């Protein structure tokens, strides 16, 4: 992406590249389709590790429905960057209110979903996918006219189909989101204000989406550090079926099989860093991933079938002791991953 300095604008702190902070400049994007521009024409590059942005108050009230790892991280980032006067969290348990207070993830937490959502300019659903519709039905009647509602779910098509008309009938606007950031850890105590720094956030507008609402949502994710791309909900689900959902299934299968108590007791002692890295995401929430698997079952099944075919091809070469085919298998994997890592380093610094 190329940037030029405009002739005059008020100053902002802007991150030029990971780890570098440029002060007192505004950048004007001359390739707006790359990651999107603000409605005012200014493009403030997303914050990366080592940077600090101060966008100023843009929303009066942001509500986070479900203050766990992602919801808590959003709250911390919003408060750190002073993007809203009020950051309210809806939680289900009294103990969670104390957790929110302790971590500072929101300025106010409540068990009353109507109180949480009433008057909010932006509502972010951070609950399991299967709970989103029922929760939306509980607060839709108190939505502020023109409010923007989004989510952080890992599957988009069923969520968009359920929530877009429901929210539209209340005079508000739903646009789906999926920040490609997270951790195998859960709960607000695992939340981090920098979780979204330089992460890709997929926004999934439809033909019915309110364009100003889409732009507001892009601004929001940029303001807490993410880089945004737009995808059709169905295309998003097909792609994450391979890149996110399949790896979770593979990690879980490895952990189940290799760490089965029926295996020799020495087995676990021979699991080193490679096994730990490969199976890290198997420690994620079982309930959440069961929910995701069912919601994206068709795409996940297709990804599993293709993965099994890959393993069968490897097994065929192994049975034949075909060293050339086996070397090609590993060489192709290495070159593709190395290229991906290099591109990721260039764009994110990680």
LUMKOLDREN-155195 format. One record per residue (C-alpha): residue in three letters; residue number from 1; x, y, z. Coordinates in Angstrom, 2 decimals. Example, Ala and Ser with C-alpha at 12.3 -4.5 7.8 and 13.67 -1.06 7.14 Angstrom:
<sites>
{site ALA; 1; {12.30; -4.50; 7.80}};
{site SER; 2; {13.67; -1.06; 7.14}};
</sites>
This chain:
<sites>
{site UNK; 1; {0.00; 0.00; 0.00}};
{site UNK; 2; {1.23; 3.50; -0.82}};
{site UNK; 3; {0.51; 6.59; 1.26}};
{site UNK; 4; {0.92; 10.30; 0.65}};
{site UNK; 5; {0.80; 13.16; 3.09}};
{site UNK; 6; {-2.19; 15.46; 2.56}};
{site UNK; 7; {-1.50; 19.15; 2.50}};
{site UNK; 8; {-3.35; 19.83; 5.74}};
{site UNK; 9; {-5.20; 17.92; 8.40}};
{site UNK; 10; {-5.33; 17.73; 12.16}};
{site UNK; 11; {-2.71; 15.50; 13.67}};
{site UNK; 12; {-3.00; 11.91; 14.82}};
{site UNK; 13; {-0.56; 9.28; 16.04}};
{site UNK; 14; {-0.27; 6.77; 13.23}};
{site UNK; 15; {1.55; 3.47; 13.03}};
{site UNK; 16; {3.77; 3.34; 9.96}};
{site UNK; 17; {4.89; -0.25; 10.34}};
{site UNK; 18; {4.99; -2.83; 13.15}};
{site UNK; 19; {6.94; -1.45; 16.07}};
{site UNK; 20; {7.27; 2.07; 14.64}};
{site UNK; 21; {5.19; 5.04; 15.72}};
{site UNK; 22; {4.98; 8.16; 13.61}};
{site UNK; 23; {3.69; 11.27; 15.36}};
{site UNK; 24; {1.76; 14.31; 14.16}};
{site UNK; 25; {0.86; 13.15; 10.67}};
{site UNK; 26; {-2.27; 12.06; 8.87}};
{site UNK; 27; {-1.99; 9.73; 5.94}};
{site UNK; 28; {-4.33; 9.79; 3.00}};
{site UNK; 29; {-4.82; 6.43; 1.35}};
{site UNK; 30; {-4.51; 6.48; -2.43}};
{site UNK; 31; {-5.42; 2.81; -2.76}};
{site UNK; 32; {-8.67; 2.75; -0.76}};
{site UNK; 33; {-9.82; -0.66; -1.93}};
{site UNK; 34; {-6.91; -2.34; -0.14}};
{site UNK; 35; {-8.27; -1.99; 3.36}};
{site UNK; 36; {-10.86; 0.78; 3.21}};
{site UNK; 37; {-10.94; 4.46; 4.07}};
{site UNK; 38; {-12.79; 6.47; 6.64}};
{site UNK; 39; {-15.78; 8.43; 5.48}};
{site UNK; 40; {-13.87; 11.69; 5.90}};
{site UNK; 41; {-11.33; 10.52; 3.34}};
{site UNK; 42; {-8.57; 9.95; 5.85}};
{site UNK; 43; {-7.01; 6.56; 6.29}};
{site UNK; 44; {-5.49; 5.94; 9.71}};
{site UNK; 45; {-3.40; 2.81; 9.45}};
{site UNK; 46; {-4.35; 0.12; 11.92}};
{site UNK; 47; {-2.24; 0.01; 15.04}};
{site UNK; 48; {0.40; -2.69; 15.17}};
{site UNK; 49; {2.51; -4.02; 17.96}};
{site UNK; 50; {4.38; -1.23; 19.67}};
{site UNK; 51; {2.05; 1.54; 18.52}};
{site UNK; 52; {-0.55; 3.65; 20.24}};
{site UNK; 53; {-3.48; 5.36; 18.61}};
{site UNK; 54; {-5.83; 7.96; 20.01}};
{site UNK; 55; {-8.85; 8.22; 17.75}};
{site UNK; 56; {-10.89; 10.19; 20.27}};
{site UNK; 57; {-14.48; 9.46; 21.19}};
{site UNK; 58; {-16.42; 8.17; 18.18}};
{site UNK; 59; {-19.32; 6.43; 19.92}};
{site UNK; 60; {-21.32; 7.48; 22.95}};
{site UNK; 61; {-22.06; 3.91; 24.00}};
{site UNK; 62; {-20.72; 0.55; 22.88}};
{site UNK; 63; {-22.31; -2.60; 24.27}};
{site UNK; 64; {-20.54; -5.95; 24.39}};
{site UNK; 65; {-22.87; -8.92; 24.76}};
{site UNK; 66; {-20.71; -11.62; 26.31}};
{site UNK; 67; {-17.52; -10.41; 28.01}};
{site UNK; 68; {-15.09; -13.30; 27.59}};
{site UNK; 69; {-11.79; -13.47; 25.73}};
{site UNK; 70; {-12.96; -11.65; 22.59}};
{site UNK; 71; {-15.56; -9.42; 24.22}};
{site UNK; 72; {-13.17; -8.50; 27.00}};
{site UNK; 73; {-10.38; -7.76; 24.53}};
{site UNK; 74; {-12.69; -5.51; 22.54}};
{site UNK; 75; {-13.67; -3.68; 25.70}};
{site UNK; 76; {-10.06; -3.20; 26.79}};
{site UNK; 77; {-9.06; -1.93; 23.33}};
{site UNK; 78; {-12.02; 0.46; 23.14}};
{site UNK; 79; {-11.29; 1.86; 26.58}};
{site UNK; 80; {-7.54; 2.10; 25.95}};
{site UNK; 81; {-8.13; 4.12; 22.79}};
{site UNK; 82; {-11.02; 6.11; 24.32}};
{site UNK; 83; {-13.35; 5.28; 21.46}};
{site UNK; 84; {-16.57; 5.48; 23.48}};
{site UNK; 85; {-17.82; 7.39; 26.50}};
{site UNK; 86; {-19.51; 4.27; 27.87}};
{site UNK; 87; {-18.51; 0.63; 27.37}};
{site UNK; 88; {-21.19; -1.65; 28.79}};
{site UNK; 89; {-21.01; -5.42; 29.08}};
{site UNK; 90; {-23.83; -7.92; 29.37}};
{site UNK; 91; {-22.93; -11.04; 31.37}};
{site UNK; 92; {-24.93; -13.98; 32.68}};
{site UNK; 93; {-23.44; -14.49; 36.14}};
{site UNK; 94; {-22.99; -12.23; 39.14}};
{site UNK; 95; {-19.39; -13.41; 39.46}};
{site UNK; 96; {-18.73; -12.16; 35.92}};
{site UNK; 97; {-19.57; -8.62; 36.99}};
{site UNK; 98; {-16.74; -8.78; 39.51}};
{site UNK; 99; {-14.41; -10.23; 36.85}};
{site UNK; 100; {-15.25; -7.35; 34.51}};
{site UNK; 101; {-14.61; -4.85; 37.27}};
{site UNK; 102; {-11.30; -6.47; 38.16}};
{site UNK; 103; {-9.99; -6.55; 34.58}};
{site UNK; 104; {-11.40; -3.18; 33.54}};
{site UNK; 105; {-12.81; -4.71; 30.34}};
{site UNK; 106; {-15.94; -2.52; 30.51}};
{site UNK; 107; {-16.97; 0.59; 32.37}};
{site UNK; 108; {-20.19; -1.07; 33.55}};
{site UNK; 109; {-21.38; -4.70; 33.56}};
{site UNK; 110; {-24.94; -5.85; 34.04}};
{site UNK; 111; {-27.13; -8.97; 34.07}};
{site UNK; 112; {-29.92; -6.99; 32.39}};
{site UNK; 113; {-29.61; -7.24; 28.62}};
{site UNK; 114; {-32.13; -4.46; 27.98}};
{site UNK; 115; {-30.17; -2.09; 30.21}};
{site UNK; 116; {-26.97; -3.09; 28.45}};
{site UNK; 117; {-28.25; -2.50; 24.91}};
{site UNK; 118; {-30.57; 0.45; 25.40}};
{site UNK; 119; {-29.13; 3.60; 23.81}};
{site UNK; 120; {-26.06; 1.84; 22.37}};
{site UNK; 121; {-24.64; 3.11; 19.08}};
{site UNK; 122; {-22.78; -0.16; 18.50}};
{site UNK; 123; {-23.63; -3.64; 19.84}};
{site UNK; 124; {-21.10; -6.45; 19.51}};
{site UNK; 125; {-22.31; -10.02; 20.04}};
{site UNK; 126; {-19.49; -12.09; 21.54}};
{site UNK; 127; {-21.41; -15.21; 22.54}};
{site UNK; 128; {-21.50; -18.70; 21.03}};
{site UNK; 129; {-23.20; -18.64; 17.63}};
{site UNK; 130; {-26.13; -20.75; 18.78}};
{site UNK; 131; {-27.10; -18.16; 21.40}};
{site UNK; 132; {-27.04; -15.07; 19.22}};
{site UNK; 133; {-30.56; -15.17; 17.81}};
{site UNK; 134; {-32.26; -15.76; 21.16}};
{site UNK; 135; {-30.26; -12.94; 22.75}};
{site UNK; 136; {-31.04; -10.59; 19.87}};
{site UNK; 137; {-34.74; -11.35; 20.27}};
{site UNK; 138; {-34.46; -10.27; 23.90}};
{site UNK; 139; {-32.96; -6.85; 23.15}};
{site UNK; 140; {-34.18; -5.98; 19.66}};
{site UNK; 141; {-37.09; -3.88; 20.94}};
{site UNK; 142; {-34.74; -1.52; 22.84}};
{site UNK; 143; {-32.27; -0.99; 20.00}};
{site UNK; 144; {-31.49; 2.63; 19.25}};
{site UNK; 145; {-32.74; 3.57; 15.75}};
{site UNK; 146; {-29.81; 3.46; 13.36}};
{site UNK; 147; {-27.61; 1.47; 15.75}};
{site UNK; 148; {-25.06; -0.91; 14.27}};
{site UNK; 149; {-25.06; -4.52; 15.47}};
{site UNK; 150; {-22.26; -6.95; 14.68}};
{site UNK; 151; {-20.83; -10.21; 15.98}};
{site UNK; 152; {-17.49; -12.01; 16.25}};
{site UNK; 153; {-18.72; -15.48; 15.28}};
{site UNK; 154; {-16.53; -17.91; 13.35}};
{site UNK; 155; {-19.41; -18.85; 11.03}};
{site UNK; 156; {-21.22; -16.11; 9.17}};
{site UNK; 157; {-23.94; -17.31; 6.79}};
{site UNK; 158; {-26.42; -18.69; 9.37}};
{site UNK; 159; {-25.82; -15.72; 11.68}};
{site UNK; 160; {-26.38; -13.19; 8.90}};
{site UNK; 161; {-29.53; -14.98; 7.70}};
{site UNK; 162; {-30.99; -14.97; 11.21}};
{site UNK; 163; {-29.97; -11.55; 12.46}};
{site UNK; 164; {-29.98; -9.25; 9.44}};
{site UNK; 165; {-33.80; -9.18; 8.99}};
{site UNK; 166; {-34.44; -9.24; 12.74}};
{site UNK; 167; {-32.25; -6.19; 13.35}};
{site UNK; 168; {-33.48; -4.39; 10.23}};
{site UNK; 169; {-37.10; -4.69; 11.38}};
{site UNK; 170; {-36.11; -2.81; 14.53}};
{site UNK; 171; {-34.71; 0.10; 12.51}};
{site UNK; 172; {-31.07; -0.82; 13.13}};
{site UNK; 173; {-28.36; -2.40; 10.97}};
{site UNK; 174; {-26.63; -5.77; 11.25}};
{site UNK; 175; {-23.31; -6.46; 9.55}};
{site UNK; 176; {-21.33; -9.59; 10.38}};
{site UNK; 177; {-17.70; -9.58; 11.53}};
{site UNK; 178; {-15.08; -12.21; 12.24}};
{site UNK; 179; {-11.78; -11.08; 13.75}};
{site UNK; 180; {-9.12; -13.69; 12.99}};
{site UNK; 181; {-7.66; -13.47; 16.46}};
{site UNK; 182; {-8.05; -15.46; 19.62}};
{site UNK; 183; {-6.47; -17.94; 21.96}};
{site UNK; 184; {-7.02; -21.41; 23.34}};
{site UNK; 185; {-7.63; -19.64; 26.65}};
{site UNK; 186; {-11.10; -18.47; 27.60}};
{site UNK; 187; {-12.67; -15.88; 29.85}};
{site UNK; 188; {-12.23; -12.20; 30.48}};
{site UNK; 189; {-9.07; -12.77; 32.51}};
{site UNK; 190; {-7.39; -13.92; 29.28}};
{site UNK; 191; {-8.45; -10.73; 27.45}};
{site UNK; 192; {-5.80; -8.38; 26.04}};
{site UNK; 193; {-6.11; -4.86; 24.67}};
{site UNK; 194; {-3.66; -5.72; 21.87}};
{site UNK; 195; {-5.36; -8.95; 20.77}};
{site UNK; 196; {-6.51; -7.44; 17.46}};
{site UNK; 197; {-3.33; -5.56; 16.60}};
{site UNK; 198; {-2.60; -6.24; 12.92}};
{site UNK; 199; {-5.09; -9.14; 12.86}};
{site UNK; 200; {-7.36; -9.57; 9.87}};
{site UNK; 201; {-11.03; -8.94; 10.58}};
{site UNK; 202; {-13.46; -10.20; 7.96}};
{site UNK; 203; {-16.56; -8.07; 7.44}};
{site UNK; 204; {-19.39; -9.85; 5.63}};
{site UNK; 205; {-21.86; -7.34; 4.15}};
{site UNK; 206; {-24.72; -8.45; 1.93}};
{site UNK; 207; {-26.73; -6.74; -0.79}};
{site UNK; 208; {-29.09; -5.54; 1.97}};
{site UNK; 209; {-26.36; -4.03; 4.14}};
{site UNK; 210; {-26.51; -0.35; 5.01}};
{site UNK; 211; {-23.33; 1.08; 3.47}};
{site UNK; 212; {-22.75; 3.76; 6.14}};
{site UNK; 213; {-23.05; 1.02; 8.78}};
{site UNK; 214; {-20.43; -1.05; 6.94}};
{site UNK; 215; {-18.10; 1.96; 6.91}};
{site UNK; 216; {-18.67; 2.56; 10.62}};
{site UNK; 217; {-17.84; -1.06; 11.33}};
{site UNK; 218; {-14.63; -0.83; 9.30}};
{site UNK; 219; {-13.67; 2.27; 11.28}};
{site UNK; 220; {-14.34; 0.44; 14.51}};
{site UNK; 221; {-12.09; -2.52; 13.71}};
{site UNK; 222; {-9.36; -0.24; 12.36}};
{site UNK; 223; {-9.54; 1.78; 15.56}};
{site UNK; 224; {-8.78; -1.24; 17.76}};
{site UNK; 225; {-5.92; -2.38; 15.56}};
{site UNK; 226; {-7.35; -4.76; 12.97}};
{site UNK; 227; {-7.00; -4.82; 9.20}};
{site UNK; 228; {-10.33; -5.40; 7.46}};
{site UNK; 229; {-11.32; -7.31; 4.37}};
{site UNK; 230; {-14.81; -7.88; 2.96}};
{site UNK; 231; {-16.11; -11.30; 1.98}};
{site UNK; 232; {-19.47; -12.76; 1.07}};
{site UNK; 233; {-20.73; -14.73; 4.12}};
{site UNK; 234; {-20.83; -18.03; 2.22}};
{site UNK; 235; {-17.31; -17.58; 0.85}};
{site UNK; 236; {-16.06; -16.72; 4.34}};
{site UNK; 237; {-17.52; -19.93; 5.75}};
{site UNK; 238; {-16.01; -22.06; 2.98}};
{site UNK; 239; {-12.54; -20.57; 3.54}};
{site UNK; 240; {-12.48; -20.75; 7.35}};
{site UNK; 241; {-13.70; -24.33; 7.12}};
{site UNK; 242; {-10.22; -25.11; 5.80}};
{site UNK; 243; {-8.03; -22.56; 7.56}};
{site UNK; 244; {-9.60; -22.49; 11.04}};
{site UNK; 245; {-12.16; -25.20; 11.65}};
{site UNK; 246; {-10.26; -28.13; 10.10}};
{site UNK; 247; {-7.07; -27.39; 12.12}};
{site UNK; 248; {-9.12; -27.44; 15.34}};
{site UNK; 249; {-10.54; -30.86; 14.44}};
{site UNK; 250; {-7.10; -32.20; 13.52}};
{site UNK; 251; {-5.58; -30.88; 16.76}};
{site UNK; 252; {-8.39; -32.40; 18.79}};
{site UNK; 253; {-8.06; -35.76; 16.99}};
{site UNK; 254; {-4.31; -35.83; 17.66}};
{site UNK; 255; {-4.78; -35.00; 21.33}};
{site UNK; 256; {-7.51; -37.64; 21.70}};
{site UNK; 257; {-5.56; -40.39; 20.00}};
{site UNK; 258; {-1.99; -39.76; 21.12}};
{site UNK; 259; {-2.88; -38.92; 24.73}};
{site UNK; 260; {-5.39; -41.73; 25.11}};
{site UNK; 261; {-4.83; -43.29; 28.58}};
{site UNK; 262; {-4.96; -46.70; 26.92}};
{site UNK; 263; {-1.64; -45.97; 25.20}};
{site UNK; 264; {1.67; -46.83; 26.90}};
{site UNK; 265; {2.47; -44.59; 29.85}};
{site UNK; 266; {5.69; -43.46; 28.16}};
{site UNK; 267; {3.72; -41.97; 25.26}};
{site UNK; 268; {3.06; -38.61; 26.92}};
{site UNK; 269; {6.73; -38.32; 27.88}};
{site UNK; 270; {7.65; -38.46; 24.20}};
{site UNK; 271; {5.35; -35.59; 23.26}};
{site UNK; 272; {7.60; -32.56; 22.92}};
{site UNK; 273; {7.27; -29.00; 21.60}};
{site UNK; 274; {6.15; -30.07; 18.12}};
{site UNK; 275; {3.20; -31.96; 19.57}};
{site UNK; 276; {2.45; -29.10; 21.96}};
{site UNK; 277; {2.43; -26.54; 19.12}};
{site UNK; 278; {0.37; -28.74; 16.80}};
{site UNK; 279; {-2.30; -29.43; 19.41}};
{site UNK; 280; {-2.44; -26.01; 21.11}};
{site UNK; 281; {-5.95; -25.19; 19.91}};
{site UNK; 282; {-7.27; -28.50; 21.22}};
{site UNK; 283; {-7.43; -26.71; 24.60}};
{site UNK; 284; {-10.13; -24.36; 23.27}};
{site UNK; 285; {-13.70; -24.36; 24.58}};
{site UNK; 286; {-15.39; -27.69; 23.68}};
{site UNK; 287; {-18.85; -26.10; 23.74}};
{site UNK; 288; {-17.83; -23.29; 21.42}};
{site UNK; 289; {-16.19; -25.59; 18.89}};
{site UNK; 290; {-19.05; -28.05; 18.90}};
{site UNK; 291; {-21.30; -25.08; 18.11}};
{site UNK; 292; {-19.00; -23.94; 15.28}};
{site UNK; 293; {-18.71; -27.42; 13.78}};
{site UNK; 294; {-22.47; -27.85; 13.54}};
{site UNK; 295; {-22.99; -24.34; 12.18}};
{site UNK; 296; {-20.45; -24.91; 9.40}};
{site UNK; 297; {-20.94; -28.64; 8.97}};
{site UNK; 298; {-21.07; -28.73; 5.16}};
{site UNK; 299; {-17.85; -26.78; 4.65}};
{site UNK; 300; {-16.09; -28.57; 7.49}};
{site UNK; 301; {-17.11; -31.98; 6.12}};
{site UNK; 302; {-15.71; -31.01; 2.73}};
{site UNK; 303; {-12.44; -29.90; 4.32}};
{site UNK; 304; {-12.19; -33.15; 6.31}};
{site UNK; 305; {-12.76; -35.21; 3.15}};
{site UNK; 306; {-9.98; -33.37; 1.33}};
{site UNK; 307; {-7.66; -33.76; 4.31}};
{site UNK; 308; {-8.36; -37.49; 4.44}};
{site UNK; 309; {-7.58; -37.72; 0.71}};
{site UNK; 310; {-4.26; -36.00; 1.39}};
{site UNK; 311; {-3.45; -38.50; 4.14}};
{site UNK; 312; {-4.42; -41.40; 1.87}};
{site UNK; 313; {-2.08; -40.13; -0.84}};
{site UNK; 314; {0.71; -39.93; 1.72}};
{site UNK; 315; {-0.13; -43.43; 3.01}};
{site UNK; 316; {-0.01; -44.78; -0.56}};
{site UNK; 317; {3.46; -43.32; -1.10}};
{site UNK; 318; {4.55; -44.60; 2.30}};
{site UNK; 319; {3.38; -48.15; 1.58}};
{site UNK; 320; {5.34; -48.10; -1.67}};
{site UNK; 321; {8.40; -46.57; 0.05}};
{site UNK; 322; {8.31; -43.93; -2.66}};
{site UNK; 323; {11.02; -41.59; -1.36}};
{site UNK; 324; {10.56; -39.14; -4.22}};
{site UNK; 325; {6.83; -38.75; -3.56}};
{site UNK; 326; {7.38; -38.44; 0.18}};
{site UNK; 327; {10.08; -35.80; -0.28}};
{site UNK; 328; {7.83; -33.88; -2.66}};
{site UNK; 329; {5.02; -34.02; -0.10}};
{site UNK; 330; {7.16; -32.44; 2.62}};
{site UNK; 331; {8.90; -30.04; 0.24}};
{site UNK; 332; {5.61; -28.67; -1.09}};
{site UNK; 333; {4.31; -28.19; 2.44}};
{site UNK; 334; {7.51; -26.43; 3.51}};
{site UNK; 335; {7.64; -24.05; 0.55}};
{site UNK; 336; {3.98; -23.09; 0.85}};
{site UNK; 337; {4.18; -22.49; 4.58}};
{site UNK; 338; {7.44; -20.55; 4.30}};
{site UNK; 339; {5.88; -18.30; 1.64}};
{site UNK; 340; {2.81; -17.76; 3.81}};
{site UNK; 341; {4.95; -16.90; 6.85}};
{site UNK; 342; {7.01; -14.42; 4.82}};
{site UNK; 343; {3.90; -12.69; 3.49}};
{site UNK; 344; {2.39; -12.60; 6.98}};
{site UNK; 345; {5.58; -11.10; 8.40}};
{site UNK; 346; {5.51; -8.39; 5.75}};
{site UNK; 347; {1.92; -7.38; 6.46}};
{site UNK; 348; {1.69; -7.90; 10.23}};
{site UNK; 349; {5.24; -7.98; 11.54}};
{site UNK; 350; {4.51; -11.38; 13.13}};
</sites>
